[in-house]
Amino acid sequence: MVDRELALEKIANLRRCEARIRPYLATRSGGFARDLAAQDIVFLNLQRAIQATIDLGAHILADQDWGAAPSQAAVFELLAQHGVVPAALAGRLKRLVKLRNVLVHEYVKVDPGKAFRGLAGFLRDLDRFARAVVTRFRLHGR
């Protein structure tokens, strides 16, 4: 059984990160590319949101006895196999794991303009994941 409090804590963390990012969606791409402080806020919170999603997914796998994923990206493959998320969403979440790795390990290679253009979609996918988990495991309310 999924630990309700832990799952809700991870989702709350994800929501806090999303809330820190959302104000920057109204920024113009060029302005964002020149604003290092905005990039720091957005990329750190995006990294944290993705990590919270990975952690929650791994927690679900462990609590449901569905096995351990051989990689962080594989967490979402296994969740799709068990019907927690649709396969298409799992594929997009796997790409977010790659983005998280770049943000953490190769941050100097991040193209701020390209990342900014994908930001709204990244947030949608993270939100879809959280909603799928809440629905599947009946975590409504606190």
C-alpha positions, 0 to 999 in steps of 0.5 A: 500500500502506498504511504499516503502521507509520504506521497502527499508530501512529495506531491506538495513539494512538486506543487511548491516547485511548480508555483515557484516556476509559474511566474516565469512562464510570462517572461519572454524567451529572450529576457529569460535567456539574459536573466541569470537569477530567473534561470537559477530559480526556474532550473533549480525548482524544475530539477527539484520537481523532477526529482520529487516525481522520480522519488514518488514513482520509486516509492510507489514501485517499492510499496506496491512490490512491483520491483526496483527500477534499474534506472531513474528513467525506468521508474516511469516505464514500470509505472506505465506497465502497471497502469499508473500513467499512460505510456506516452506520459511515461515517455515524456517523464523519461525525457524529463529525467534526462533533463534533470541529469543535464541540469544537475551534472552538465548545467553549463550545456543547458540552452536557456531558450530551448529549456524555456520553450519547453517549460510549460509542457514540462509543468503539464507533464509533472502535473499529469503525473501527480494527478494520475497518482492521486487518482490511482491511489485515492489520495484526494484531500489531506 
